[in-house]
Amino acid sequence: MDINSWKGRITVNPHQCGGRPCIRGMRIRVVDILDLLASGLTQDQVIEELPDLEKEDIEAALRYVSHKFDHPVLAA
């Protein structure tokens, strides 16, 4: 996946899922994917649980979170 191609897979709609980031306009939230991975499921198992997902969606979710947490911290 291209370094920026993940951005097209993450959508935010204030009228869907409380405005939380989702995958490709579906009602599959980024946090749902992260929770499944954190509980020990593999990417293939996540796709079994959520068959509308593609492997690129899982990678996009991980890149999205990484991007959100990778910001400079200014110290006074």
N, CA, C and O atoms as CSV, one atom per row, in Angstrom:
chain,resi,resn,atom,element,x,y,z
A,1,MET,N,N,0.845,-1.181,0.000
A,1,MET,CA,C,0.000,0.000,0.000
A,1,MET,C,C,0.883,1.234,0.000
A,1,MET,O,O,1.840,1.324,0.770
A,2,ASP,N,N,0.561,2.176,-0.860
A,2,ASP,CA,C,1.273,3.438,-0.926
A,2,ASP,C,C,1.161,4.154,0.417
A,2,ASP,O,O,0.177,3.991,1.139
A,3,ILE,N,N,2.158,4.931,0.735
A,3,ILE,CA,C,2.230,5.583,2.041
A,3,ILE,C,C,0.998,6.448,2.336
A,3,ILE,O,O,0.630,6.606,3.500
A,4,ASN,N,N,0.358,7.006,1.310
A,4,ASN,CA,C,-0.807,7.849,1.543
A,4,ASN,C,C,-2.123,7.254,1.036
A,4,ASN,O,O,-3.175,7.864,1.224
A,5,SER,N,N,-2.092,6.098,0.408
A,5,SER,CA,C,-3.317,5.541,-0.159
A,5,SER,C,C,-4.313,5.100,0.918
A,5,SER,O,O,-5.497,4.929,0.627
A,6,TRP,N,N,-3.857,4.920,2.130
A,6,TRP,CA,C,-4.754,4.533,3.212
A,6,TRP,C,C,-5.779,5.616,3.507
A,6,TRP,O,O,-6.863,5.324,4.011
A,7,LYS,N,N,-5.449,6.846,3.200
A,7,LYS,CA,C,-6.333,7.963,3.546
A,7,LYS,C,C,-7.687,7.863,2.848
A,7,LYS,O,O,-8.695,8.310,3.396
A,8,GLY,N,N,-7.723,7.288,1.660
A,8,GLY,CA,C,-8.980,7.143,0.945
A,8,GLY,C,C,-9.881,6.064,1.517
A,8,GLY,O,O,-11.068,6.017,1.195
A,9,ARG,N,N,-9.340,5.203,2.353
A,9,ARG,CA,C,-10.123,4.114,2.943
A,9,ARG,C,C,-10.765,4.503,4.269
A,9,ARG,O,O,-11.680,3.822,4.733
A,10,ILE,N,N,-10.305,5.573,4.877
A,10,ILE,CA,C,-10.836,6.016,6.167
A,10,ILE,C,C,-11.816,7.158,5.916
A,10,ILE,O,O,-11.462,8.170,5.310
A,11,THR,N,N,-13.041,6.988,6.384
A,11,THR,CA,C,-14.051,8.030,6.208
A,11,THR,C,C,-14.587,8.455,7.567
A,11,THR,O,O,-14.662,7.663,8.506
A,12,VAL,N,N,-14.953,9.719,7.642
A,12,VAL,CA,C,-15.562,10.258,8.862
A,12,VAL,C,C,-16.829,10.993,8.439
A,12,VAL,O,O,-16.784,11.941,7.655
A,13,ASN,N,N,-17.950,10.538,8.970
A,13,ASN,CA,C,-19.239,11.130,8.661
A,13,ASN,C,C,-19.925,11.418,9.994
A,13,ASN,O,O,-20.166,10.496,10.773
A,14,PRO,N,N,-20.240,12.682,10.265
A,14,PRO,CA,C,-20.841,13.000,11.561
A,14,PRO,C,C,-22.196,12.325,11.794
A,14,PRO,O,O,-22.669,12.271,12.929
A,15,HIS,N,N,-22.822,11.812,10.738
A,15,HIS,CA,C,-24.127,11.162,10.864
A,15,HIS,C,C,-24.014,9.639,10.903
A,15,HIS,O,O,-25.023,8.935,10.861
A,16,GLN,N,N,-22.793,9.140,10.984
A,16,GLN,CA,C,-22.586,7.686,10.998
A,16,GLN,C,C,-21.623,7.334,12.117
A,16,GLN,O,O,-20.551,7.928,12.237
A,17,CYS,N,N,-22.005,6.376,12.928
A,17,CYS,CA,C,-21.161,5.882,14.029
A,17,CYS,C,C,-20.651,7.007,14.924
A,17,CYS,O,O,-19.515,6.970,15.398
A,18,GLY,N,N,-21.500,8.003,15.150
A,18,GLY,CA,C,-21.125,9.096,16.046
A,18,GLY,C,C,-19.955,9.921,15.559
A,18,GLY,O,O,-19.275,10.565,16.358
A,19,GLY,N,N,-19.707,9.913,14.243
A,19,GLY,CA,C,-18.598,10.685,13.702
A,19,GLY,C,C,-17.243,10.024,13.868
A,19,GLY,O,O,-16.214,10.637,13.584
A,20,ARG,N,N,-17.230,8.790,14.320
A,20,ARG,CA,C,-15.962,8.077,14.493
A,20,ARG,C,C,-15.438,7.608,13.133
A,20,ARG,O,O,-16.230,7.347,12.227
A,21,PRO,N,N,-14.136,7.498,12.981
A,21,PRO,CA,C,-13.574,7.058,11.708
A,21,PRO,C,C,-13.985,5.626,11.373
A,21,PRO,O,O,-13.913,4.730,12.215
A,22,CYS,N,N,-14.412,5.433,10.137
A,22,CYS,CA,C,-14.882,4.137,9.650
A,22,CYS,C,C,-14.096,3.735,8.401
A,22,CYS,O,O,-13.297,4.507,7.870
A,23,ILE,N,N,-14.342,2.533,7.960
A,23,ILE,CA,C,-13.695,2.015,6.762
A,23,ILE,C,C,-14.633,2.173,5.572
A,23,ILE,O,O,-15.745,1.646,5.580
A,24,ARG,N,N,-14.193,2.885,4.568
A,24,ARG,CA,C,-14.868,3.050,3.281
A,24,ARG,C,C,-16.364,3.332,3.386
A,24,ARG,O,O,-17.151,2.809,2.596
A,25,GLY,N,N,-16.758,4.145,4.346
A,25,GLY,CA,C,-18.155,4.526,4.478
A,25,GLY,C,C,-19.050,3.448,5.062
A,25,GLY,O,O,-20.256,3.650,5.203
A,26,MET,N,N,-18.470,2.309,5.402
A,26,MET,CA,C,-19.249,1.247,6.031
A,26,MET,C,C,-19.349,1.540,7.524
A,26,MET,O,O,-18.672,2.430,8.038
A,27,ARG,N,N,-20.177,0.803,8.195
A,27,ARG,CA,C,-20.306,0.980,9.646
A,27,ARG,C,C,-19.325,0.085,10.399
A,27,ARG,O,O,-19.647,-0.475,11.447
A,28,ILE,N,N,-18.146,-0.032,9.851
A,28,ILE,CA,C,-17.054,-0.743,10.527
A,28,ILE,C,C,-16.064,0.326,10.966
A,28,ILE,O,O,-15.375,0.939,10.150
A,29,ARG,N,N,-16.014,0.530,12.276
A,29,ARG,CA,C,-15.153,1.583,12.812
A,29,ARG,C,C,-13.706,1.115,12.888
A,29,ARG,O,O,-13.430,-0.078,13.016
A,30,VAL,N,N,-12.803,2.055,12.806
A,30,VAL,CA,C,-11.381,1.760,12.971
A,30,VAL,C,C,-11.154,1.083,14.322
A,30,VAL,O,O,-10.376,0.134,14.422
A,31,VAL,N,N,-11.830,1.567,15.351
A,31,VAL,CA,C,-11.650,1.004,16.688
A,31,VAL,C,C,-12.123,-0.450,16.747
A,31,VAL,O,O,-11.584,-1.236,17.525
A,32,ASP,N,N,-13.113,-0.818,15.944
A,32,ASP,CA,C,-13.567,-2.216,15.915
A,32,ASP,C,C,-12.440,-3.124,15.427
A,32,ASP,O,O,-12.217,-4.203,15.976
A,33,ILE,N,N,-11.747,-2.681,14.407
A,33,ILE,CA,C,-10.624,-3.457,13.863
A,33,ILE,C,C,-9.511,-3.556,14.899
A,33,ILE,O,O,-8.954,-4.631,15.121
A,34,LEU,N,N,-9.193,-2.435,15.529
A,34,LEU,CA,C,-8.123,-2.425,16.534
A,34,LEU,C,C,-8.465,-3.319,17.721
A,34,LEU,O,O,-7.597,-4.018,18.245
A,35,ASP,N,N,-9.720,-3.298,18.145
A,35,ASP,CA,C,-10.138,-4.145,19.265
A,35,ASP,C,C,-9.976,-5.626,18.925
A,35,ASP,O,O,-9.524,-6.410,19.760
A,36,LEU,N,N,-10.342,-6.009,17.710
A,36,LEU,CA,C,-10.197,-7.412,17.308
A,36,LEU,C,C,-8.722,-7.816,17.248
A,36,LEU,O,O,-8.354,-8.904,17.691
A,37,LEU,N,N,-7.890,-6.943,16.704
A,37,LEU,CA,C,-6.452,-7.244,16.661
A,37,LEU,C,C,-5.866,-7.305,18.066
A,37,LEU,O,O,-5.038,-8.168,18.361
A,38,ALA,N,N,-6.291,-6.395,18.929
A,38,ALA,CA,C,-5.781,-6.364,20.304
A,38,ALA,C,C,-6.218,-7.591,21.093
A,38,ALA,O,O,-5.536,-7.996,22.034
A,39,SER,N,N,-7.345,-8.184,20.719
A,39,SER,CA,C,-7.800,-9.378,21.426
A,39,SER,C,C,-7.078,-10.634,20.945
A,39,SER,O,O,-7.323,-11.731,21.448
A,40,GLY,N,N,-6.189,-10.466,19.971
A,40,GLY,CA,C,-5.360,-11.587,19.543
A,40,GLY,C,C,-5.715,-12.181,18.190
A,40,GLY,O,O,-5.066,-13.131,17.751
A,41,LEU,N,N,-6.723,-11.649,17.522
A,41,LEU,CA,C,-7.068,-12.173,16.205
A,41,LEU,C,C,-6.019,-11.774,15.178
A,41,LEU,O,O,-5.428,-10.697,15.266
A,42,THR,N,N,-5.797,-12.633,14.221
A,42,THR,CA,C,-4.914,-12.297,13.106
A,42,THR,C,C,-5.708,-11.471,12.100
A,42,THR,O,O,-6.929,-11.357,12.214
A,43,GLN,N,N,-5.031,-10.904,11.132
A,43,GLN,CA,C,-5.724,-10.137,10.099
A,43,GLN,C,C,-6.707,-11.021,9.346
A,43,GLN,O,O,-7.809,-10.581,9.021
A,44,ASP,N,N,-6.327,-12.250,9.067
A,44,ASP,CA,C,-7.232,-13.169,8.368
A,44,ASP,C,C,-8.474,-13.469,9.208
A,44,ASP,O,O,-9.576,-13.577,8.671
A,45,GLN,N,N,-8.299,-13.600,10.509
A,45,GLN,CA,C,-9.437,-13.851,11.392
A,45,GLN,C,C,-10.354,-12.631,11.481
A,45,GLN,O,O,-11.573,-12.773,11.577
A,46,VAL,N,N,-9.766,-11.432,11.450
A,46,VAL,CA,C,-10.574,-10.211,11.446
A,46,VAL,C,C,-11.437,-10.175,10.192
A,46,VAL,O,O,-12.611,-9.809,10.253
A,47,ILE,N,N,-10.862,-10.550,9.065
A,47,ILE,CA,C,-11.619,-10.570,7.812
A,47,ILE,C,C,-12.717,-11.626,7.866
A,47,ILE,O,O,-13.790,-11.431,7.294
A,48,GLU,N,N,-12.462,-12.741,8.547
A,48,GLU,CA,C,-13.519,-13.743,8.730
A,48,GLU,C,C,-14.668,-13.172,9.556
A,48,GLU,O,O,-15.835,-13.440,9.271
A,49,GLU,N,N,-14.336,-12.384,10.580
A,49,GLU,CA,C,-15.353,-11.776,11.437
A,49,GLU,C,C,-16.100,-10.655,10.714
A,49,GLU,O,O,-17.300,-10.465,10.914
A,50,LEU,N,N,-15.382,-9.922,9.880
A,50,LEU,CA,C,-15.953,-8.784,9.153
A,50,LEU,C,C,-15.659,-8.973,7.661
A,50,LEU,O,O,-14.742,-8.347,7.129
A,51,PRO,N,N,-16.428,-9.828,6.987
A,51,PRO,CA,C,-16.090,-10.236,5.618
A,51,PRO,C,C,-16.129,-9.122,4.573
A,51,PRO,O,O,-15.638,-9.320,3.462
A,52,ASP,N,N,-16.695,-7.962,4.890
A,52,ASP,CA,C,-16.671,-6.850,3.940
A,52,ASP,C,C,-15.313,-6.151,3.902
A,52,ASP,O,O,-15.050,-5.339,3.016
A,53,LEU,N,N,-14.455,-6.471,4.867
A,53,LEU,CA,C,-13.128,-5.863,4.925
A,53,LEU,C,C,-12.172,-6.512,3.930
A,53,LEU,O,O,-12.325,-7.668,3.536
A,54,GLU,N,N,-11.184,-5.718,3.544
A,54,GLU,CA,C,-10.055,-6.199,2.756
A,54,GLU,C,C,-8.797,-5.993,3.597
A,54,GLU,O,O,-8.788,-5.184,4.525
A,55,LYS,N,N,-7.747,-6.723,3.268
A,55,LYS,CA,C,-6.495,-6.570,4.043
A,55,LYS,C,C,-6.015,-5.123,4.026
A,55,LYS,O,O,-5.462,-4.640,5.014
A,56,GLU,N,N,-6.222,-4.435,2.912
A,56,GLU,CA,C,-5.812,-3.032,2.817
A,56,GLU,C,C,-6.576,-2.151,3.799
A,56,GLU,O,O,-6.058,-1.127,4.242
A,57,ASP,N,N,-7.800,-2.539,4.141
A,57,ASP,CA,C,-8.574,-1.790,5.134
A,57,ASP,C,C,-7.935,-1.899,6.516
A,57,ASP,O,O,-7.875,-0.923,7.264
A,58,ILE,N,N,-7.467,-3.083,6.838
A,58,ILE,CA,C,-6.816,-3.285,8.140
A,58,ILE,C,C,-5.525,-2.476,8.199
A,58,ILE,O,O,-5.237,-1.826,9.204
A,59,GLU,N,N,-4.762,-2.521,7.134
A,59,GLU,CA,C,-3.528,-1.734,7.092
A,59,GLU,C,C,-3.853,-0.246,7.177
A,59,GLU,O,O,-3.145,0.503,7.850
A,60,ALA,N,N,-4.904,0.184,6.509
A,60,ALA,CA,C,-5.308,1.593,6.563
A,60,ALA,C,C,-5.672,1.994,7.990
A,60,ALA,O,O,-5.308,3.080,8.441
A,61,ALA,N,N,-6.386,1.129,8.698
A,61,ALA,CA,C,-6.753,1.426,10.083
A,61,ALA,C,C,-5.507,1.587,10.951
A,61,ALA,O,O,-5.430,2.500,11.773
A,62,LEU,N,N,-4.542,0.705,10.767
A,62,LEU,CA,C,-3.304,0.799,11.548
A,62,LEU,C,C,-2.517,2.052,11.197
A,62,LEU,O,O,-1.980,2.717,12.083
A,63,ARG,N,N,-2.446,2.377,9.922
A,63,ARG,CA,C,-1.735,3.596,9.510
A,63,ARG,C,C,-2.450,4.847,10.022
A,63,ARG,O,O,-1.804,5.812,10.428
A,64,TYR,N,N,-3.777,4.827,10.002
A,64,TYR,CA,C,-4.552,5.962,10.498
A,64,TYR,C,C,-4.215,6.239,11.961
A,64,TYR,O,O,-3.936,7.376,12.343
A,65,VAL,N,N,-4.246,5.196,12.764
A,65,VAL,CA,C,-3.962,5.365,14.193
A,65,VAL,C,C,-2.521,5.809,14.405
A,65,VAL,O,O,-2.245,6.675,15.235
A,66,SER,N,N,-1.615,5.218,13.660
A,66,SER,CA,C,-0.214,5.615,13.763
A,66,SER,C,C,-0.052,7.089,13.422
A,66,SER,O,O,0.673,7.817,14.100
A,67,HIS,N,N,-0.728,7.518,12.372
A,67,HIS,CA,C,-0.654,8.920,11.948
A,67,HIS,C,C,-1.228,9.845,13.025
A,67,HIS,O,O,-0.679,10.917,13.281
A,68,LYS,N,N,-2.333,9.430,13.656
A,68,LYS,CA,C,-2.967,10.257,14.684
A,68,LYS,C,C,-2.092,10.413,15.931
A,68,LYS,O,O,-2.126,11.448,16.595
A,69,PHE,N,N,-1.316,9.381,16.239
A,69,PHE,CA,C,-0.493,9.428,17.450
A,69,PHE,C,C,0.917,9.921,17.205
A,69,PHE,O,O,1.661,10.156,18.158
A,70,ASP,N,N,1.294,10.079,15.970
A,70,ASP,CA,C,2.651,10.527,15.634
A,70,ASP,C,C,2.629,12.034,15.392
A,70,ASP,O,O,2.630,12.497,14.251
A,71,HIS,N,N,2.610,12.774,16.473
A,71,HIS,CA,C,2.614,14.221,16.358
A,71,HIS,C,C,3.671,14.770,17.308
A,71,HIS,O,O,3.985,14.154,18.327
A,72,PRO,N,N,4.214,15.929,16.965
A,72,PRO,CA,C,5.237,16.483,17.838
A,72,PRO,C,C,4.658,16.922,19.179
A,72,PRO,O,O,3.529,17.408,19.257
A,73,VAL,N,N,5.436,16.745,20.208
A,73,VAL,CA,C,5.060,17.188,21.534
A,73,VAL,C,C,6.016,18.322,21.908
A,73,VAL,O,O,7.235,18.154,21.935
A,74,LEU,N,N,5.430,19.461,22.190
A,74,LEU,CA,C,6.245,20.629,22.552
A,74,LEU,C,C,6.414,20.675,24.062
A,74,LEU,O,O,5.447,20.600,24.820
A,75,ALA,N,N,7.643,20.797,24.471
A,75,ALA,CA,C,7.930,20.908,25.911
A,75,ALA,C,C,8.301,22.338,26.218
A,75,ALA,O,O,9.059,22.974,25.484
A,76,ALA,N,N,7.760,22.833,27.306
A,76,ALA,CA,C,8.041,24.222,27.695
A,76,ALA,C,C,9.353,24.323,28.417
A,76,ALA,O,O,9.753,25.415,28.819
